Amino acid sequence: MWLLNDVPERESKFAYRALLVIVPVAAASIGFFVWCLVALPVWAALTAGIAVIALGFIAVLAVVNRIMLGKMPATKDR
């Protein structure tokens, strides 16, 4: 836990903005995965589903990083 003591807190409005990105992307990628399981053979569904979930994860990381970037307080010189 001592590693997290120096991490500055983000304001709650940035967390809410991040959730506005995370929830729809996660729902869309999981929904596509479930659709693939119903519509495609299992081997194709697993391949496509894993790829879409990975792309969704990368998209969430990129967008949330853009939202949070520059919003953190400057580090203090000690």
C-alpha positions in Angstrom: 0.0 0.0 0.0 2.9 2.4 0.6 3.4 2.5 -3.2 0.1 4.3 -3.7 0.7 7.0 -1.2 2.4 9.3 -3.6 -0.3 9.0 -6.3 -2.3 12.3 -6.5 -6.0 11.9 -6.4 -8.1 12.7 -9.5 -11.2 14.8 -9.3 -14.4 12.9 -9.4 -15.5 14.5 -12.6 -12.7 12.9 -14.5 -13.7 9.5 -13.1 -17.2 10.1 -14.4 -15.9 11.0 -17.8 -13.9 7.9 -17.9 -16.9 5.8 -17.0 -18.8 7.4 -19.9 -16.2 5.8 -22.2 -15.6 2.5 -20.4 -19.2 1.4 -20.0 -20.3 1.7 -23.7 -17.1 0.3 -25.1 -17.2 -2.7 -22.7 -20.9 -3.3 -23.4 -20.4 -3.2 -27.2 -17.4 -5.5 -27.2 -19.0 -8.0 -24.9 -22.2 -7.8 -26.9 -20.3 -8.5 -30.1 -18.6 -11.4 -28.4 -22.0 -12.9 -27.4 -23.4 -12.3 -30.9 -20.4 -14.1 -32.3 -20.9 -17.1 -30.0 -24.5 -17.4 -31.3 -24.0 -16.6 -35.0 -20.6 -18.2 -35.8 -18.9 -21.5 -35.2 -17.1 -21.7 -31.8 -13.5 -21.4 -33.2 -14.4 -18.3 -35.2 -16.4 -16.8 -32.4 -13.6 -17.2 -29.9 -11.1 -15.7 -32.3 -13.2 -12.7 -33.3 -14.5 -12.2 -29.7 -11.0 -12.1 -28.2 -9.9 -9.7 -30.9 -12.8 -7.4 -30.4 -12.4 -7.4 -26.6 -8.7 -6.7 -27.0 -9.5 -3.8 -29.4 -12.1 -2.5 -27.0 -9.5 -2.6 -24.2 -7.0 -0.7 -26.2 -9.6 1.9 -27.3 -10.6 2.4 -23.7 -7.0 2.9 -22.6 -6.3 5.4 -25.4 -9.5 7.5 -24.8 -9.2 7.5 -21.0 -5.5 8.4 -21.3 -6.5 11.3 -23.5 -9.2 12.4 -21.0 -6.8 12.1 -18.0 -3.7 13.5 -19.7 -2.8 17.0 -18.5 -5.5 17.0 -15.9 -3.3 15.7 -13.1 -1.6 18.2 -10.8 2.0 18.9 -11.4 4.5 16.9 -9.4 6.1 18.7 -6.6 9.9 19.0 -6.5 11.1 17.9 -3.1 
